[in-house]
């Protein structure tokens, strides 16, 4: 899980993010443990509960026998006070000579854990953490026996793929009227509860279209309705975790298009999305999640003042953004669909270029700073990869992003006039195809580049006058002689 960066709330403020969203239950203090011969559960988060159907300790053989269901980690013990020691290097929890670790999932498998693999770390090498009311504490490690959970039903069928491919084409090329008509038509056919997954997926597609049009109230309503759909028992969802996770990271993308937004809730939404996707095999969603993680870190980096005292914070944010973008590329390559591979890689490479050029916000772009030549070269390579290798036909929405980032490349290279002209091309495409979220951003770029061009012309004029004066002075002196 990602740790929340400090001081986020100092930069952006918004009071509307958490309205109507479900509150995530707290993890601390919710573990419920009964006697060993009874069933006990550990509700860890809003994804699924850990259930141990049976558990018993055999003191003669020094073993713990449990029957498990839906677990990553099981901790059991009798009631009294003890301390749990956490080894900083191996992340092992130990008490009374028992130590083990789990990082896998299992469904209803009987496991026996012996003391031979459980040795207490020396206290001077361990970090102590108090565990109230638990002595004889065991942390049971289990091995995975089942594959990752794949998408089920309509969400994984050819019909859904055809629908999403159609909608994606219309959306990426600015055909929002046709997009809305098609979504409405498909939603009317989703009367059966068997198609509930497809219905929620279509609602999110509509939400993305609203976001492009800056209809943020409508886009938020779509995403929040999907997040709250788990409360509707009439919906027979086959993929509830994947759909809710998708709604969370799409909500993050929606808020990234707005101004003056608090970033800390966005990290929280992404963390919830990551929890929900655990143990699910959905490369497209994992790629989109990590793309949004990288983009929020990039936004955070862009608002940190570029001063020496903030160098470490900016560097850390930049490295985190790059790490998540690279993770996103790895996941999208695992998806067998060429459509997904091309689209995800396109936007990730564009963001990597933006990261290197450091022009992702007005404040960052307005800083007159020297970008390392290697960074400019690498940014150009990312843009060339998108333009020349990822496909012959680039959708109009993608072309806007490509031209916008290319203008930043020319700006960092000091070619201001070309930067201005490239941004103007992007603005013309955005306006004519109703990509309204890009309009203000591109207009700001154009005005900024125009001022730079005027300043450059003034400098040239001054130099020309100075040079002309230097040339005439000797002749005037000669005439006077």
FISEFI-73169 format. One record per residue (C-alpha): residue in one letter; z negated, y, x; residue number from 1. Coordinates in pm, 1 decimal. Layout:
REM FISEFI-73169
code|w|v|u|pos
A|Z|Y|X|NUM
...
This chain:
REM FISEFI-73169
code|w|v|u|pos
X|0.0|0.0|0.0|1
X|61.8|356.4|109.8|2
X|-224.0|587.0|196.1|3
X|-205.8|924.0|26.1|4
X|-126.2|1207.6|270.0|5
X|-381.6|1487.6|290.6|6
X|-350.8|1836.0|144.4|7
X|-71.3|1755.2|-98.1|8
X|-232.3|1947.7|-380.7|9
X|-238.8|2263.9|-169.7|10
X|138.7|2294.1|-182.5|11
X|253.1|2208.7|-533.9|12
X|81.0|2245.0|-866.8|13
X|160.1|2107.4|-1209.0|14
X|-59.8|2017.4|-1502.6|15
X|191.0|1813.4|-1701.2|16
X|237.5|1501.2|-1493.7|17
X|-48.6|1286.3|-1621.3|18
X|-13.0|1366.2|-1989.9|19
X|41.0|1063.0|-2211.9|20
X|42.6|823.2|-1916.0|21
X|-196.2|527.2|-1917.2|22
X|-492.1|551.3|-1687.6|23
X|-501.7|277.7|-1429.3|24
X|-828.1|81.4|-1437.0|25
X|-1043.3|122.9|-1130.2|26
X|-1063.4|-168.6|-891.3|27
X|-1412.2|-117.1|-754.0|28
X|-1695.9|-273.7|-945.7|29
X|-1477.6|-476.4|-1180.6|30
X|-1514.4|-819.9|-1023.5|31
X|-1680.8|-1060.8|-1267.0|32
X|-1822.8|-1382.5|-1128.6|33
X|-2011.9|-1653.0|-1315.2|34
X|-2156.4|-1988.3|-1211.2|35
X|-1937.3|-2218.6|-1006.9|36
X|-1889.9|-2467.7|-1288.1|37
X|-1748.2|-2208.1|-1525.2|38
X|-1424.3|-2016.1|-1550.8|39
X|-1427.3|-1671.8|-1387.3|40
X|-1169.5|-1394.6|-1352.4|41
X|-1108.0|-1104.7|-1116.5|42
X|-906.8|-823.3|-1284.5|43
X|-774.3|-647.4|-973.8|44
X|-514.3|-408.5|-1107.8|45
X|-277.5|-343.2|-1394.7|46
X|-39.3|-626.1|-1302.2|47
X|-211.9|-957.8|-1362.0|48
X|-554.4|-1118.4|-1343.1|49
X|-671.7|-1375.6|-1095.2|50
X|-810.4|-1683.4|-1269.6|51
X|-1003.9|-1972.7|-1122.0|52
X|-1013.6|-2248.8|-1380.5|53
X|-1272.1|-2464.6|-1198.5|54
X|-1476.9|-2419.7|-881.0|55
X|-1743.6|-2629.9|-711.1|56
X|-1913.4|-2639.1|-368.9|57
X|-1984.1|-2972.0|-197.4|58
X|-2263.4|-2906.9|54.5|59
X|-2239.3|-3254.5|210.9|60
X|-1870.9|-3225.9|303.5|61
X|-1904.4|-2848.4|343.9|62
X|-1598.5|-2777.4|124.0|63
X|-1506.1|-2556.4|-168.3|64
X|-1281.7|-2704.4|-439.2|65
X|-1111.1|-2469.8|-684.3|66
X|-833.3|-2485.6|-942.2|67
X|-641.9|-2158.0|-937.2|68
X|-395.6|-1963.3|-1150.0|69
X|-207.9|-1643.1|-1064.6|70
X|-381.7|-1540.5|-747.5|71
X|-331.7|-1367.2|-416.0|72
X|-698.0|-1379.8|-315.6|73
X|-1006.7|-1549.7|-456.7|74
X|-1362.7|-1462.7|-355.4|75
X|-1656.3|-1656.6|-501.5|76
X|-2028.2|-1668.9|-429.2|77
X|-2377.9|-1699.5|-566.1|78
X|-2590.2|-1397.3|-647.4|79
X|-2811.8|-1241.1|-378.7|80
X|-2763.1|-969.1|-121.0|81
X|-2550.5|-1018.2|189.5|82
X|-2310.0|-830.5|410.7|83
X|-1937.9|-887.2|443.6|84
X|-1783.4|-821.3|784.2|85
X|-1418.6|-720.2|801.5|86
X|-1237.8|-786.6|1126.8|87
X|-1020.7|-482.7|1200.9|88
X|-747.7|-680.1|1374.0|89
X|-709.7|-989.6|1158.1|90
X|-832.9|-848.8|823.8|91
X|-1077.3|-1134.8|767.5|92
X|-1380.9|-1118.1|548.0|93
X|-1678.7|-1319.6|677.3|94
X|-2028.1|-1410.1|564.2|95
X|-2264.9|-1689.7|674.0|96
X|-2003.8|-1847.0|896.5|97
X|-1731.9|-1860.8|629.2|98
X|-1410.6|-1664.1|685.4|99
X|-1056.8|-1693.1|558.4|100
X|-766.2|-1478.5|438.7|101
X|-496.3|-1494.8|171.7|102
X|-165.2|-1312.9|142.3|103
X|29.0|-1545.0|-86.8|104
X|60.3|-1630.5|-455.9|105
X|-4.5|-1960.0|-635.6|106
X|-10.6|-2094.0|-988.6|107
X|-254.7|-2368.3|-1083.1|108
X|-291.6|-2554.0|-754.3|109
X|-601.7|-2745.1|-641.8|110
X|-708.7|-2636.5|-292.5|111
X|-973.7|-2753.7|-45.5|112
X|-1091.0|-2515.7|227.6|113
X|-1298.0|-2643.8|519.8|114
X|-1526.3|-2462.4|763.5|115
X|-1321.2|-2566.3|1065.5|116
X|-1087.5|-2271.1|1002.4|117
X|-1365.7|-2025.5|919.7|118
X|-1546.5|-1869.1|1213.8|119
X|-1751.6|-1552.1|1197.8|120
X|-1628.9|-1270.7|1421.2|121
X|-1887.6|-1110.4|1656.6|122
X|-2051.0|-813.6|1490.1|123
X|-1958.5|-576.2|1770.7|124
X|-1590.7|-659.2|1707.7|125
X|-1610.5|-626.0|1331.2|126
X|-1635.1|-344.3|1084.7|127
X|-1924.3|-384.7|842.9|128
X|-1884.0|-327.8|471.4|129
X|-2157.3|-388.6|216.5|130
X|-2096.6|-640.1|-61.4|131
X|-2380.5|-608.9|-314.6|132
X|-2524.9|-910.9|-487.1|133
X|-2327.6|-1180.1|-306.0|134
X|-2449.9|-1427.8|-48.3|135
X|-2271.6|-1751.7|46.2|136
X|-1952.5|-1546.6|6.5|137
X|-1623.3|-1732.0|43.3|138
X|-1275.4|-1584.7|70.6|139
X|-1030.9|-1862.1|-6.9|140
X|-684.6|-1870.0|149.0|141
X|-403.8|-2037.6|-43.4|142
X|-45.5|-2118.8|47.5|143
X|256.2|-2031.6|-171.4|144
X|407.0|-2322.7|-360.2|145
X|622.7|-2138.0|-611.3|146
X|920.9|-1908.5|-541.0|147
X|917.8|-1538.3|-620.2|148
X|953.9|-1445.2|-986.4|149
X|1314.8|-1364.3|-1071.2|150
X|1440.5|-1143.6|-1352.0|151
X|1466.2|-1335.0|-1677.2|152
X|1678.9|-1323.9|-1991.0|153
X|1918.8|-1041.5|-2071.0|154
X|1800.4|-832.9|-1775.1|155
X|1945.1|-1093.3|-1541.2|156
X|2252.7|-1188.9|-1744.0|157
X|2621.5|-1096.4|-1707.4|158
X|2614.3|-891.0|-2028.0|159
X|2345.3|-658.4|-1891.5|160
X|2531.4|-627.7|-1560.7|161
X|2852.7|-522.4|-1737.2|162
X|2665.7|-265.1|-1943.5|163
X|2485.1|-117.6|-1644.2|164
X|2806.0|-103.1|-1442.7|165
X|2978.8|91.5|-1722.5|166
X|2690.3|333.7|-1764.6|167
X|2655.1|388.3|-1391.5|168
X|3023.2|477.7|-1358.1|169
X|3004.6|729.9|-1643.1|170
X|2683.2|884.3|-1514.7|171
X|2793.8|913.1|-1151.9|172
X|3118.4|1082.6|-1254.7|173
X|2964.9|1338.8|-1488.1|174
X|3090.1|1182.6|-1812.6|175
X|2760.4|1241.4|-1988.9|176
X|2900.8|1264.5|-2340.8|177
X|3061.1|921.6|-2313.2|178
X|2746.1|792.9|-2142.8|179
X|2525.0|904.8|-2432.4|180
X|2760.4|757.8|-2692.4|181
X|2769.3|423.2|-2514.9|182
X|2392.1|409.6|-2471.5|183
X|2341.4|491.4|-2840.3|184
X|2588.8|222.2|-2938.8|185
X|2417.5|-43.0|-2727.5|186
X|2070.2|58.0|-2846.1|187
X|2176.9|9.0|-3207.9|188
X|2266.4|-349.7|-3124.6|189
X|1925.3|-422.7|-2973.3|190
X|1759.1|-503.8|-3303.5|191
X|1644.5|-846.5|-3193.7|192
X|1313.4|-881.6|-3009.8|193
X|1498.3|-1109.8|-2768.7|194
X|1680.7|-802.3|-2641.6|195
X|1368.9|-591.7|-2589.2|196
X|1418.1|-590.9|-2211.2|197
X|1771.3|-457.3|-2246.1|198
X|1651.9|-194.0|-2491.5|199
X|1397.0|-57.1|-2241.9|200
X|1653.2|-65.1|-1960.5|201
X|1889.6|141.6|-2176.6|202
X|1614.1|391.5|-2256.2|203
X|1563.0|446.1|-1884.6|204
X|1938.1|496.2|-1836.5|205
X|1922.8|765.3|-2101.6|206
X|1623.9|919.1|-1922.9|207
X|1818.7|945.8|-1596.5|208
X|2103.8|1122.2|-1777.5|209
X|1857.1|1369.3|-1932.0|210
X|1716.9|1435.1|-1584.7|211
X|2061.9|1522.2|-1445.5|212
X|2095.5|1773.5|-1729.1|213
X|1751.2|1922.9|-1652.3|214
X|1629.2|1811.8|-1995.5|215
X|1299.9|1714.0|-1838.7|216
X|1097.2|1683.3|-2158.3|217
X|1341.1|1424.0|-2290.4|218
X|1365.1|1237.5|-1959.8|219
X|987.6|1218.3|-1928.6|220
X|959.9|1097.4|-2287.5|221
X|1197.8|808.2|-2213.0|222
X|1013.4|693.0|-1899.8|223
X|664.6|728.5|-2048.8|224
X|769.0|533.9|-2360.2|225
X|869.2|242.5|-2135.3|226
X|540.9|262.8|-1940.4|227
X|344.7|253.0|-2265.5|228
X|557.7|-25.0|-2414.6|229
X|321.0|-291.7|-2281.7|230
X|84.7|-192.5|-2561.2|231
X|344.1|-288.7|-2821.9|232
X|277.7|-654.4|-2897.3|233
X|591.2|-677.6|-3110.9|234
X|808.0|-645.5|-2799.0|235
X|864.8|-987.9|-2650.6|236
X|938.4|-871.9|-2297.7|237
X|1054.5|-1123.3|-2038.4|238
X|1020.0|-881.8|-1744.4|239
X|736.1|-641.0|-1830.5|240
X|624.7|-575.7|-1471.8|241
X|974.1|-501.0|-1343.7|242
X|1053.2|-267.4|-1632.9|243
X|725.5|-76.3|-1604.1|244
X|763.6|-50.9|-1225.6|245
X|1114.8|85.2|-1274.0|246
X|990.4|346.1|-1522.0|247
X|727.0|464.7|-1273.6|248
X|964.7|520.8|-982.9|249
X|1227.6|677.3|-1210.2|250
X|957.9|915.1|-1331.9|251
X|895.5|1004.3|-966.5|252
X|1268.1|1073.1|-915.7|253
X|1264.6|1285.8|-1230.8|254
X|978.4|1501.9|-1102.2|255
X|1142.0|1539.5|-760.8|256
X|1417.7|1737.4|-934.9|257
X|1167.5|1998.2|-1050.0|258
X|1000.9|2286.8|-871.0|259
X|630.9|2330.8|-803.4|260
X|525.5|1972.7|-863.8|261
X|207.0|1823.0|-725.0|262
X|306.1|1539.7|-493.5|263
X|-17.0|1337.8|-499.1|264
X|45.4|1190.9|-850.4|265
X|392.9|1085.7|-734.9|266
X|242.3|875.0|-458.4|267
X|9.2|723.4|-717.9|268
X|298.8|635.6|-948.8|269
X|479.7|470.7|-658.2|270
X|168.4|272.2|-568.8|271
X|146.3|144.2|-925.1|272
X|513.5|52.4|-914.2|273
X|458.3|-136.8|-590.5|274
X|167.9|-328.7|-745.1|275
X|379.6|-427.4|-1042.1|276
X|667.7|-551.8|-826.6|277
X|447.0|-779.5|-616.8|278
X|571.0|-1141.1|-624.2|279
X|892.6|-1040.2|-802.3|280
X|1236.0|-1098.7|-657.5|281
X|1431.3|-788.5|-753.6|282
X|1592.7|-636.1|-439.6|283
X|1750.1|-351.0|-635.5|284
X|1412.5|-234.5|-765.5|285
X|1241.4|-276.3|-428.3|286
X|1519.0|-70.9|-266.2|287
X|1483.8|203.4|-527.9|288
X|1105.6|203.9|-491.5|289
X|1118.8|247.6|-114.9|290
X|1396.7|507.0|-147.1|291
X|1162.9|712.7|-365.3|292
X|872.7|657.7|-126.2|293
X|1089.2|794.6|154.7|294
X|1203.0|1089.6|-55.9|295
X|848.5|1193.8|-146.3|296
X|747.1|1173.1|220.7|297
X|1052.9|1383.1|305.1|298
X|948.9|1641.0|45.1|299
X|600.7|1643.1|196.0|300
X|739.0|1695.4|547.1|301
X|956.4|1982.2|427.0|302
X|662.5|2183.0|293.3|303
X|448.5|2153.6|606.9|304
X|483.4|2474.8|812.0|305
X|684.2|2402.4|1124.0|306
X|422.9|2521.0|1371.7|307
X|273.3|2359.5|1678.5|308
X|-59.2|2294.6|1507.5|309
X|123.0|2097.1|1235.4|310
X|348.4|1901.5|1472.0|311
X|156.9|1575.2|1433.3|312
X|150.2|1593.7|1052.3|313
X|523.3|1668.4|1033.5|314
X|605.4|1391.4|1276.9|315
X|397.0|1138.6|1080.5|316
X|561.5|1237.3|751.7|317
X|905.5|1212.6|910.8|318
X|832.5|867.6|1053.0|319
X|698.2|745.4|719.1|320
X|1007.3|872.3|537.5|321
X|1237.1|705.4|788.4|322
X|1043.6|377.9|769.1|323
X|1075.8|361.2|389.7|324
X|1446.3|450.9|395.2|325
X|1511.1|172.7|645.8|326
X|1311.3|-69.3|429.8|327
X|1519.7|35.2|129.9|328
X|1841.8|-44.2|319.3|329
X|1709.9|-391.1|407.1|330
X|1629.5|-467.0|43.8|331
X|1955.3|-340.0|-105.7|332
X|2149.4|-559.9|137.9|333
X|1970.5|-861.0|-13.5|334
X|2120.7|-790.3|-354.5|335
X|2429.8|-1002.7|-410.6|336
X|2605.8|-733.2|-616.1|337
X|2841.2|-512.3|-416.9|338
X|2790.4|-231.1|-668.1|339
X|2419.2|-217.1|-590.1|340
X|2466.6|-246.8|-214.5|341
X|2715.4|40.4|-197.2|342
X|2531.6|281.9|-426.2|343
X|2187.1|231.1|-276.5|344
X|2310.2|248.8|82.6|345
X|2506.6|564.0|2.6|346
X|2206.1|759.5|-117.4|347
X|1977.0|624.9|153.4|348
X|2215.9|723.8|433.6|349
X|2250.8|1069.7|279.2|350
X|1872.3|1106.9|280.9|351
X|1846.4|986.4|640.7|352
X|2096.1|1256.5|738.0|353
X|1895.0|1516.7|544.5|354
X|1579.1|1400.2|720.1|355
X|1736.2|1448.3|1063.3|356
X|1881.0|1790.5|975.8|357
X|1549.4|1909.1|823.0|358
X|1712.3|2107.5|540.1|359
X|1557.6|1937.8|237.6|360
X|1383.0|2247.3|105.9|361
X|1451.9|2619.4|105.6|362
X|1158.8|2682.0|339.2|363
X|1271.4|2413.7|584.5|364
X|1633.3|2531.1|580.1|365
X|1539.4|2897.0|634.7|366
X|1353.0|2817.6|954.2|367
X|1568.6|2915.3|1249.8|368
X|1502.3|2619.6|1474.8|369
X|1697.8|2417.8|1722.6|370
X|1770.3|2064.9|1604.1|371
X|1807.4|1809.6|1883.2|372
X|2171.2|1731.9|1954.0|373
X|2098.1|1358.9|1921.0|374
X|1958.8|1417.2|1569.8|375
X|2267.6|1614.8|1466.2|376
X|2489.9|1342.2|1610.1|377
X|2301.4|1069.1|1423.2|378
X|2307.3|1270.8|1098.6|379
X|2684.5|1307.0|1131.9|380
X|2712.8|929.8|1181.8|381
X|2520.8|868.0|857.0|382
X|2750.5|1106.0|668.9|383
X|3064.2|957.1|824.8|384
X|2941.1|610.7|726.0|385
X|2914.5|720.7|363.7|386
X|3246.3|904.5|363.3|387
X|3463.7|655.9|549.1|388
X|3303.6|310.1|532.3|389
X|3117.1|264.5|205.0|390
X|3419.6|285.0|-22.2|391
X|3747.0|463.7|-76.5|392
X|3658.0|620.2|-411.8|393
X|3339.3|827.4|-397.9|394
X|3189.3|917.3|-740.1|395
X|3170.5|1287.9|-816.7|396
X|2791.0|1293.9|-817.6|397
X|2784.2|1129.1|-475.9|398
X|3049.4|1370.3|-349.2|399
X|2823.5|1663.0|-441.9|400
X|2542.1|1513.2|-237.4|401
X|2773.6|1437.8|53.8|402
X|2917.1|1791.0|63.0|403
X|2571.2|1945.6|29.6|404
X|2438.5|1751.1|326.9|405
X|2758.0|1808.1|524.5|406
X|2707.6|2182.6|478.9|407
X|2361.1|2140.4|632.6|408
X|2520.7|1964.7|928.4|409
X|2760.0|2257.5|985.5|410
X|2468.7|2500.3|949.2|411
X|2263.2|2324.1|1216.5|412
X|2572.6|2326.1|1437.6|413
X|2599.0|2704.8|1393.2|414
X|2929.3|2690.0|1200.0|415
X|2808.8|2915.8|917.6|416
X|3139.8|2993.3|749.0|417
X|3230.5|2625.4|718.8|418
X|2878.3|2551.0|592.2|419
X|2924.3|2814.9|320.9|420
X|3266.9|2689.7|215.5|421
X|3146.6|2328.6|199.4|422
X|2849.1|2425.3|-17.5|423
X|3085.4|2618.6|-247.6|424
X|3299.7|2307.3|-290.1|425
X|2989.4|2110.5|-384.4|426
X|2882.3|2378.1|-634.0|427
X|3222.3|2381.9|-804.3|428
X|3210.2|2004.4|-855.4|429
X|2849.2|2019.3|-979.4|430
X|2919.0|2291.5|-1237.2|431
X|3243.7|2142.2|-1366.8|432
X|3079.7|1802.0|-1411.6|433
X|2742.1|1920.7|-1550.2|434
X|2521.5|1812.1|-1258.1|435
X|2284.0|2094.3|-1343.3|436
X|1999.6|1985.6|-1115.3|437
X|2215.4|2079.0|-815.3|438
X|2325.3|2422.5|-933.5|439
X|2030.7|2638.2|-819.3|440
X|1987.6|2451.1|-492.5|441
X|2352.8|2493.5|-393.9|442
X|2359.2|2858.8|-501.3|443
X|2062.0|2929.3|-273.5|444
X|2241.8|2758.4|14.5|445
X|2557.6|2963.4|-36.6|446
X|2368.6|3294.4|-44.6|447
X|2176.3|3197.4|267.9|448
X|2489.8|3097.1|458.7|449
X|2665.7|3415.7|343.0|450
X|2390.6|3630.6|494.3|451
X|2417.6|3438.5|819.9|452
X|2792.2|3498.1|825.8|453
X|2739.4|3872.3|771.1|454
X|2478.6|3888.4|1046.9|455
X|2711.7|3706.2|1281.9|456
X|2993.3|3950.8|1204.6|457
X|2761.9|4246.7|1274.5|458
X|2660.8|4096.3|1607.1|459
X|3026.1|4045.5|1699.2|460
X|3108.2|4405.6|1600.7|461
X|2824.7|4541.6|1813.4|462
X|2941.4|4336.3|2109.5|463
X|3297.9|4456.8|2060.6|464
X|3186.6|4822.1|2057.0|465
X|2970.3|4769.3|2363.0|466
X|3254.2|4598.8|2544.6|467
X|3494.5|4876.3|2445.3|468
X|3257.6|5145.0|2573.9|469
X|3220.4|4964.5|2903.8|470
X|3597.2|4956.3|2942.0|471
X|3649.9|5328.5|2870.7|472
X|3364.8|5463.0|3074.5|473
X|3531.3|5412.6|3414.4|474
X|3852.7|5584.8|3305.8|475
X|3657.6|5879.7|3164.2|476
X|3470.1|5902.7|3489.0|477
X|3794.8|5888.5|3682.0|478
X|3947.6|6167.7|3472.2|479
X|3649.4|6389.1|3533.2|480
X|3691.8|6334.1|3904.5|481
